[in-house]
Amino acid sequence: MAISFACKKIDINDLIKCSFGFSKTEFKVFNFLLGKDKQAYTVVDLADKVKLDRTSVQRALKKLVDKKIVERRAKNLGNGGFLYIYKILHKEDIKDKLRTNIQTWYKTAENYISEW
């Protein structure tokens, strides 16, 4: 689905990437997790699934956690250690965040137009 905005059509992926300020890697990780919203992954497992190196995925996950799109939880291991697992928020929660971002953008655009 694409939205026609004057001289450009904006599809939902563009809207999501722009609204959240996703890099290509963040969007790739986001998209994968969105399709697997019932599952949690370690960095290593996720890197294998999306075919990216571990450090790139780890950086992307940190940014997604900072943006409150992905949750990070510690999982205790039997030997006393732990590892982090990552899970995306429910799609409806992400839609709410997207709507909020767009409403904020709209208000800012309205102010610019008013001041023009």
DOPA-556849 format. One record per atom (N, C-alpha, C): residue number from 0; y, x negated, z; atom name; residue in one letter. Coordinates in Angstrom, 1 decimal. Layout:
BEGIN
R   i     c2     c1     c3 at aa
R NUM      Y      X      Z CA  a
...
END
This chain:
BEGIN
R   i     c2     c1     c3 at aa
R   0   -1.2   -0.8    0.0  N  m
R   0    0.0    0.0    0.0 CA  m
R   0    1.2   -0.9    0.0  C  m
R   1    2.2   -0.6   -0.8  N  a
R   1    3.4   -1.4   -0.9 CA  a
R   1    4.6   -0.4   -0.8  C  a
R   2    5.7   -1.0   -0.1  N  i
R   2    6.9   -0.2    0.0 CA  i
R   2    7.9   -0.8   -1.0  C  i
R   3    8.6    0.1   -1.7  N  s
R   3    9.6   -0.4   -2.7 CA  s
R   3   10.9   -0.5   -1.9  C  s
R   4   11.4   -1.7   -1.9  N  f
R   4   12.7   -2.0   -1.3 CA  f
R   4   13.6   -2.6   -2.3  C  f
R   5   14.4   -1.8   -2.9  N  a
R   5   15.4   -2.2   -3.9 CA  a
R   5   14.7   -3.0   -5.0  C  a
R   6   14.8   -4.4   -4.9  N  c
R   6   14.3   -5.2   -6.0 CA  c
R   6   12.9   -5.8   -5.7  C  c
R   7   12.3   -5.4   -4.6  N  k
R   7   11.0   -6.1   -4.2 CA  k
R   7   10.1   -5.0   -3.6  C  k
R   8    8.8   -5.2   -4.0  N  k
R   8    7.8   -4.4   -3.3 CA  k
R   8    7.2   -5.2   -2.1  C  k
R   9    7.2   -4.6   -1.0  N  i
R   9    6.7   -5.2    0.2 CA  i
R   9    5.4   -4.6    0.6  C  i
R  10    4.2   -5.3    0.6  N  d
R  10    3.0   -4.7    1.0 CA  d
R  10    2.8   -4.9    2.5  C  d
R  11    1.8   -4.3    3.1  N  i
R  11    1.6   -4.3    4.5 CA  i
R  11    1.4   -5.7    5.0  C  i
R  12    0.7   -6.5    4.3  N  n
R  12    0.5   -7.9    4.7 CA  n
R  12    1.8   -8.7    4.8  C  n
R  13    2.7   -8.5    3.8  N  d
R  13    4.0   -9.1    3.9 CA  d
R  13    4.8   -8.6    5.1  C  d
R  14    4.7   -7.3    5.4  N  l
R  14    5.4   -6.7    6.5 CA  l
R  14    4.9   -7.3    7.8  C  l
R  15    3.6   -7.4    7.9  N  i
R  15    3.0   -8.0    9.2 CA  i
R  15    3.4   -9.5    9.3  C  i
R  16    3.3  -10.3    8.3  N  k
R  16    3.6  -11.7    8.3 CA  k
R  16    5.1  -11.9    8.7  C  k
R  17    5.9  -11.2    8.0  N  c
R  17    7.4  -11.3    8.3 CA  c
R  17    7.7  -10.8    9.7  C  c
R  18    7.2   -9.7   10.1  N  s
R  18    7.6   -9.1   11.3 CA  s
R  18    7.2  -10.0   12.5  C  s
R  19    6.0  -10.6   12.4  N  f
R  19    5.6  -11.4   13.5 CA  f
R  19    5.9  -12.9   13.3  C  f
R  20    6.4  -13.2   12.1  N  g
R  20    6.7  -14.6   11.9 CA  g
R  20    5.4  -15.5   11.8  C  g
R  21    4.4  -14.9   11.2  N  f
R  21    3.1  -15.7   11.1 CA  f
R  21    3.1  -16.7   10.0  C  f
R  22    2.5  -17.9   10.3  N  s
R  22    2.3  -18.9    9.3 CA  s
R  22    1.0  -18.4    8.5  C  s
R  23    0.7  -19.2    7.4  N  k
R  23   -0.6  -18.8    6.7 CA  k
R  23   -1.8  -18.9    7.6  C  k
R  24   -1.9  -19.9    8.4  N  t
R  24   -3.0  -20.1    9.3 CA  t
R  24   -3.1  -19.0   10.4  C  t
R  25   -1.9  -18.7   11.0  N  e
R  25   -1.9  -17.6   12.0 CA  e
R  25   -2.4  -16.3   11.3  C  e
R  26   -1.9  -16.0   10.1  N  f
R  26   -2.2  -14.8    9.5 CA  f
R  26   -3.7  -14.7    9.1  C  f
R  27   -4.3  -15.9    8.7  N  k
R  27   -5.7  -15.9    8.4 CA  k
R  27   -6.5  -15.6    9.7  C  k
R  28   -6.2  -16.3   10.8  N  v
R  28   -6.9  -16.1   12.0 CA  v
R  28   -6.7  -14.6   12.5  C  v
R  29   -5.4  -14.1   12.4  N  f
R  29   -5.1  -12.7   12.8 CA  f
R  29   -6.0  -11.8   12.0  C  f
R  30   -6.0  -11.9   10.7  N  n
R  30   -6.8  -11.0    9.8 CA  n
R  30   -8.3  -11.0   10.1  C  n
R  31   -8.8  -12.2   10.4  N  f
R  31  -10.2  -12.3   10.7 CA  f
R  31  -10.5  -11.6   12.0  C  f
R  32   -9.7  -11.8   13.0  N  l
R  32   -9.9  -11.2   14.3 CA  l
R  32   -9.7   -9.7   14.3  C  l
R  33   -8.8   -9.3   13.5  N  l
R  33   -8.5   -7.8   13.3 CA  l
R  33   -9.7   -7.1   12.8  C  l
R  34  -10.5   -7.7   11.9  N  g
R  34  -11.7   -7.2   11.4 CA  g
R  34  -12.9   -7.2   12.4  C  g
R  35  -12.7   -7.9   13.4  N  k
R  35  -13.8   -8.1   14.4 CA  k
R  35  -13.2   -7.8   15.8  C  k
R  36  -12.5   -6.7   15.9  N  d
R  36  -11.7   -6.4   17.2 CA  d
R  36  -12.5   -6.1   18.4  C  d
R  37  -13.8   -6.0   18.3  N  k
R  37  -14.7   -5.8   19.4 CA  k
R  37  -15.3   -7.1   20.0  C  k
R  38  -15.0   -8.2   19.3  N  q
R  38  -15.7   -9.5   19.6 CA  q
R  38  -14.6  -10.5   20.1  C  q
R  39  -15.1  -11.4   21.0  N  a
R  39  -14.3  -12.5   21.4 CA  a
R  39  -14.9  -13.8   20.9  C  a
R  40  -14.1  -14.8   20.6  N  y
R  40  -14.5  -16.0   20.0 CA  y
R  40  -14.0  -17.2   20.7  C  y
R  41  -14.7  -18.3   20.7  N  t
R  41  -14.2  -19.6   21.1 CA  t
R  41  -13.5  -20.2   20.0  C  t
R  42  -12.7  -21.2   20.2  N  v
R  42  -11.9  -21.9   19.1 CA  v
R  42  -12.9  -22.5   18.1  C  v
R  43  -14.0  -23.1   18.6  N  v
R  43  -15.0  -23.7   17.7 CA  v
R  43  -15.6  -22.7   16.8  C  v
R  44  -16.1  -21.6   17.4  N  d
R  44  -16.7  -20.5   16.6 CA  d
R  44  -15.7  -19.9   15.6  C  d
R  45  -14.5  -19.7   16.0  N  l
R  45  -13.5  -19.1   15.1 CA  l
R  45  -13.2  -20.1   14.0  C  l
R  46  -13.0  -21.4   14.3  N  a
R  46  -12.8  -22.3   13.2 CA  a
R  46  -13.9  -22.3   12.2  C  a
R  47  -15.1  -22.2   12.6  N  d
R  47  -16.2  -22.2   11.7 CA  d
R  47  -16.2  -20.9   10.8  C  d
R  48  -15.8  -19.8   11.4  N  k
R  48  -15.8  -18.5   10.7 CA  k
R  48  -14.7  -18.5    9.6  C  k
R  49  -13.5  -19.0   10.0  N  v
R  49  -12.4  -19.0    9.1 CA  v
R  49  -12.3  -20.2    8.2  C  v
R  50  -13.2  -21.1    8.4  N  k
R  50  -13.2  -22.4    7.5 CA  k
R  50  -12.0  -23.2    7.6  C  k
R  51  -11.5  -23.4    8.9  N  l
R  51  -10.3  -24.2    9.1 CA  l
R  51  -10.7  -25.2   10.2  C  l
R  52  -10.0  -26.3   10.3  N  d
R  52  -10.3  -27.3   11.4 CA  d
R  52   -9.9  -26.7   12.8  C  d
R  53  -10.6  -27.2   13.8  N  r
R  53  -10.4  -26.7   15.1 CA  r
R  53   -9.0  -26.8   15.6  C  r
R  54   -8.3  -27.9   15.4  N  t
R  54   -7.0  -28.1   15.9 CA  t
R  54   -6.0  -27.1   15.2  C  t
R  55   -6.2  -26.8   14.0  N  s
R  55   -5.3  -25.8   13.3 CA  s
R  55   -5.5  -24.4   13.9  C  s
R  56   -6.8  -24.1   14.1  N  v
R  56   -7.1  -22.8   14.7 CA  v
R  56   -6.6  -22.7   16.2  C  v
R  57   -6.7  -23.8   16.9  N  q
R  57   -6.2  -23.8   18.3 CA  q
R  57   -4.7  -23.6   18.3  C  q
R  58   -4.0  -24.3   17.4  N  r
R  58   -2.5  -24.1   17.4 CA  r
R  58   -2.2  -22.6   17.0  C  r
R  59   -2.9  -22.1   16.0  N  a
R  59   -2.6  -20.7   15.6 CA  a
R  59   -2.9  -19.7   16.7  C  a
R  60   -4.0  -20.0   17.4  N  l
R  60   -4.3  -19.1   18.6 CA  l
R  60   -3.3  -19.1   19.7  C  l
R  61   -2.8  -20.3   19.9  N  k
R  61   -1.8  -20.5   21.0 CA  k
R  61   -0.5  -19.6   20.6  C  k
R  62   -0.1  -19.7   19.3  N  k
R  62    1.0  -18.9   18.9 CA  k
R  62    0.7  -17.4   18.9  C  k
R  63   -0.5  -17.0   18.6  N  l
R  63   -0.9  -15.6   18.6 CA  l
R  63   -0.9  -15.1   20.1  C  l
R  64   -1.3  -16.0   21.0  N  v
R  64   -1.3  -15.6   22.4 CA  v
R  64    0.1  -15.5   22.9  C  v
R  65    1.0  -16.5   22.5  N  d
R  65    2.4  -16.4   22.9 CA  d
R  65    3.1  -15.2   22.4  C  d
R  66    2.7  -14.7   21.2  N  k
R  66    3.2  -13.5   20.6 CA  k
R  66    2.6  -12.2   21.1  C  k
R  67    1.7  -12.4   22.0  N  k
R  67    1.0  -11.3   22.7 CA  k
R  67    0.2  -10.4   21.7  C  k
R  68   -0.4  -11.0   20.7  N  i
R  68   -1.2  -10.4   19.7 CA  i
R  68   -2.7  -10.6   20.1  C  i
R  69   -3.0  -11.8   20.7  N  v
R  69   -4.3  -12.2   21.0 CA  v
R  69   -4.4  -12.5   22.5  C  v
R  70   -5.4  -12.1   23.2  N  e
R  70   -5.6  -12.4   24.6 CA  e
R  70   -6.6  -13.6   24.8  C  e
R  71   -6.3  -14.4   25.7  N  r
R  71   -7.1  -15.6   26.1 CA  r
R  71   -7.7  -15.4   27.5  C  r
R  72   -9.0  -15.6   27.6  N  r
R  72   -9.6  -15.4   28.9 CA  r
R  72  -10.5  -16.6   29.1  C  r
R  73  -10.6  -17.0   30.3  N  a
R  73  -11.6  -18.1   30.7 CA  a
R  73  -12.9  -17.5   30.9  C  a
R  74  -14.0  -18.2   30.4  N  k
R  74  -15.3  -17.8   30.6 CA  k
R  74  -16.0  -18.9   31.4  C  k
R  75  -16.6  -18.5   32.5  N  n
R  75  -17.3  -19.5   33.4 CA  n
R  75  -18.6  -19.9   32.7  C  n
R  76  -18.9  -21.2   32.8  N  l
R  76  -20.2  -21.7   32.3 CA  l
R  76  -21.1  -22.0   33.5  C  l
R  77  -22.4  -22.0   33.2  N  g
R  77  -23.3  -22.2   34.3 CA  g
R  77  -23.2  -23.5   35.0  C  g
R  78  -22.7  -24.5   34.4  N  n
R  78  -22.6  -25.9   35.0 CA  n
R  78  -21.3  -26.1   35.8  C  n
R  79  -20.6  -25.0   36.0  N  g
R  79  -19.3  -25.1   36.7 CA  g
R  79  -18.1  -25.2   35.9  C  g
R  80  -18.2  -25.5   34.6  N  g
R  80  -17.0  -25.6   33.8 CA  g
R  80  -16.6  -24.2   33.2  C  g
R  81  -15.7  -24.2   32.3  N  f
R  81  -15.3  -23.0   31.6 CA  f
R  81  -14.8  -23.3   30.2  C  f
R  82  -14.8  -22.2   29.4  N  l
R  82  -14.2  -22.3   28.1 CA  l
R  82  -13.3  -21.1   27.9  C  l
R  83  -12.4  -21.2   27.0  N  y
R  83  -11.5  -20.1   26.6 CA  y
R  83  -12.1  -19.3   25.5  C  y
R  84  -12.0  -18.0   25.6  N  i
R  84  -12.4  -17.1   24.6 CA  i
R  84  -11.2  -16.2   24.2  C  i
R  85  -11.2  -15.9   22.9  N  y
R  85  -10.0  -15.2   22.4 CA  y
R  85  -10.4  -13.9   21.7  C  y
R  86   -9.6  -12.8   22.0  N  k
R  86   -9.9  -11.5   21.5 CA  k
R  86   -8.5  -10.9   21.1  C  k
R  87   -8.5  -10.2   19.9  N  i
R  87   -7.3   -9.6   19.4 CA  i
R  87   -7.1   -8.3   20.2  C  i
R  88   -5.8   -7.9   20.3  N  l
R  88   -5.5   -6.6   20.9 CA  l
R  88   -6.0   -5.5   20.0  C  l
R  89   -6.1   -4.3   20.6  N  h
R  89   -6.5   -3.1   19.8 CA  h
R  89   -5.4   -2.9   18.7  C  h
R  90   -5.9   -2.4   17.5  N  k
R  90   -5.1   -2.2   16.4 CA  k
R  90   -3.9   -1.3   16.7  C  k
R  91   -4.1   -0.3   17.4  N  e
R  91   -3.0    0.6   17.8 CA  e
R  91   -1.9   -0.1   18.6  C  e
R  92   -2.2   -1.0   19.4  N  d
R  92   -1.3   -1.8   20.2 CA  d
R  92   -0.5   -2.7   19.3  C  d
R  93   -1.1   -3.3   18.3  N  i
R  93   -0.5   -4.1   17.3 CA  i
R  93    0.5   -3.3   16.4  C  i
R  94    0.1   -2.1   16.1  N  k
R  94    0.9   -1.2   15.3 CA  k
R  94    2.2   -0.9   16.1  C  k
R  95    2.1   -0.6   17.4  N  d
R  95    3.2   -0.4   18.2 CA  d
R  95    4.2   -1.6   18.2  C  d
R  96    3.6   -2.8   18.3  N  k
R  96    4.5   -4.0   18.3 CA  k
R  96    5.2   -4.1   17.0  C  k
R  97    4.5   -3.8   15.9  N  l
R  97    5.0   -3.9   14.6 CA  l
R  97    6.2   -2.9   14.4  C  l
R  98    6.0   -1.7   14.9  N  r
R  98    7.0   -0.6   14.8 CA  r
R  98    8.2   -1.1   15.6  C  r
R  99    8.0   -1.7   16.8  N  t
R  99    9.1   -2.1   17.6 CA  t
R  99    9.9   -3.2   16.9  C  t
R 100    9.2   -4.2   16.3  N  n
R 100    9.8   -5.3   15.5 CA  n
R 100   10.7   -4.7   14.4  C  n
R 101   10.2   -3.7   13.7  N  i
R 101   10.9   -3.1   12.5 CA  i
R 101   12.1   -2.3   13.0  C  i
R 102   12.0   -1.6   14.1  N  q
R 102   13.1   -0.9   14.7 CA  q
R 102   14.2   -1.8   15.1  C  q
R 103   13.8   -3.0   15.7  N  t
R 103   14.8   -4.0   16.1 CA  t
R 103   15.5   -4.5   14.9  C  t
R 104   14.8   -4.8   13.8  N  w
R 104   15.3   -5.3   12.6 CA  w
R 104   16.3   -4.3   12.0  C  w
R 105   15.9   -3.0   12.0  N  y
R 105   16.7   -1.9   11.5 CA  y
R 105   18.1   -1.8   12.2  C  y
R 106   18.0   -1.9   13.5  N  k
R 106   19.2   -1.8   14.3 CA  k
R 106   20.2   -3.0   14.0  C  k
R 107   19.6   -4.2   13.9  N  t
R 107   20.4   -5.4   13.5 CA  t
R 107   21.0   -5.2   12.2  C  t
R 108   20.2   -4.7   11.2  N  a
R 108   20.8   -4.5    9.9 CA  a
R 108   21.9   -3.4    9.9  C  a
R 109   21.7   -2.4   10.7  N  e
R 109   22.8   -1.4   10.8 CA  e
R 109   24.0   -2.0   11.4  C  e
R 110   23.9   -2.8   12.4  N  n
R 110   25.1   -3.5   12.9 CA  n
R 110   25.8   -4.4   11.9  C  n
R 111   25.0   -5.1   11.1  N  y
R 111   25.6   -6.0   10.1 CA  y
R 111   26.4   -5.1    9.1  C  y
R 112   25.8   -4.0    8.7  N  i
R 112   26.4   -3.1    7.7 CA  i
R 112   27.7   -2.5    8.3  C  i
R 113   27.6   -2.1    9.6  N  s
R 113   28.8   -1.6   10.2 CA  s
R 113   30.0   -2.6   10.3  C  s
R 114   29.6   -3.8   10.6  N  e
R 114   30.7   -4.9   10.7 CA  e
R 114   31.2   -5.4    9.4  C  e
R 115   30.5   -5.0    8.3  N  w
R 115   30.8   -5.5    7.0 CA  w
R 115   32.1   -4.9    6.5  C  w
END
